[in-house]
Amino acid sequence: GAPITELNRGLSTFEKELQADDLAAMRVEVAIVSFGNGVKVEQDFVSAHQFVASPLQANGRTPMGEAIHHALDMLRQRKDVYKQHGVPYYRPWIFLITDGEPTDEWRTAAQRVQQEEADKAVAFFAVGVQKANMNTLAQMASRQPLRLNGLNFRDMFVWLSQSLTSVSHSQVGAQVPLQPPAGWSVIE
């Protein structure tokens, strides 16, 4: 349907926007975990210049809790590799996009996200699309969830790529002010 088509167009925009900046293309890494009808790593970590936005497909169930645990595990493993090689790294981001409600146990994943954010180990952003349960998303992290304005994935991914580009141009550990998510989101 229209939502998944627009999401895929947005991902293509994200790919092009990140690759347009040489430093971001080298410093930003992207991984994609989908969670429709089971958790699947659609894209393991690659640098932005290697990232190719493969089309995602919409499916029924929404095992969001399992997907969040999986994403956090992937991040921990990635950070461990960096630590083993003495490579400094930026605080990773998880950008959760959903149009549904979790169909699995999600509260332990939410607690884990909250702890990871409190420890400054991850920055977690939740975006609800259409009929997403915003109350559930609000319980997942310290940052207020945003509702996508219609199907404006393109502008959301432009904002995300610009934000990641800004971070990639900063010093590791520095706080970088982000532009407000104007135009593509609604705070409820």
C-alpha positions, -999 to +999 in steps of 0.1 A: +000+000+000+008+037+001+026+037+035+052+011+026+058+027-008+064+061+008+086+045+034+107+030+007+109+063-012+120+079+021+147+054+026+161+061-009+161+098-001+180+089+032+206+070+012+212+098-013+212+125+014+238+107+036+260+099+006+260+135-006+282+145+024+317+129+022+323+130+059+289+116+068+293+089+042+325+077+059+314+082+096+278+073+097+268+036+098+234+023+090+216-009+099+180-017+094+159-042+115+124-049+103+097-064+125+067-073+104+060-110+107+092-116+127+124-097+133+148-096+103+180-078+098+174-061+064+208-044+065+236-051+089+259-022+097+276-006+067+290+028+062+266+053+046+286+053+014+280+015+011+243+017+022+218+007-004+181+013+005+165-021-003+127-021-004+110-032+027+077-050+028+047-046+051+035-077+070+010-085+097+024-090+132+045-064+150+070-080+174+084-046+184+098-057+217+119-084+201+131-060+174+142-034+200+161-061+219+177-072+187+187-037+177+202-030+211+221-063+210+235-053+175+246-019+188+263-035+218+282-059+196+292-030+172+304-009+201+324-038+214+342-041+181+351-004+182+363-007+218+384-037+210+401-017+182+404+015+202+381+034+178+361+063+193+325+063+183+295+086+185+264+077+206+243+054+183+208+063+174+178+039+171+150+054+150+119+033+155+092+037+129+059+019+133+023+020+121+010-004+147+010-017+182+034-043+196+021-078+193+047-092+217+060-083+252+076-049+249+079-036+284+113-052+291+125-037+259+112-003+269+129-006+303+162-015+285+159+015+262+153+038+291+183+024+309+205+027+278+194+063+274+200+071+310+235+057+306+240+078+275+246+046+255+220+052+229+196+079+216+162+065+209+136+081+187+101+067+181+079+078+152+043+066+149+027+064+115-011+066+109-028+045+136+003+037+157-003+035+194+013+067+206+007+060+243+027+028+240+055+046+221+055+073+248+064+046+274+094+034+254+119+062+259+125+095+276+121+114+243+085+122+233+074+102+203+065+120+171+036+112+148+045+114+112+025+141+094+006+120+069+030+098+049+058+125+048+086+099+051+108+119+027+111+150+048+116+128+079+145+111+063+159+144+051+158+156+087+174+124+099+202+125+074+209+162+081+209+155+119+233+126+114+255+147+091+257+174+118+267+148+144+293+133+120+310+168+117+313+171+154+338+158+179+330+124+194+312+131+227+301+166+218+265+177+222+251+187+189+219+207+188+194+192+163+170+211+142+134+207+153+115+181+133+093+207+117+071+199+088+072+161+089+060+155+125+033+163+149+038+161+187+007+147+204 
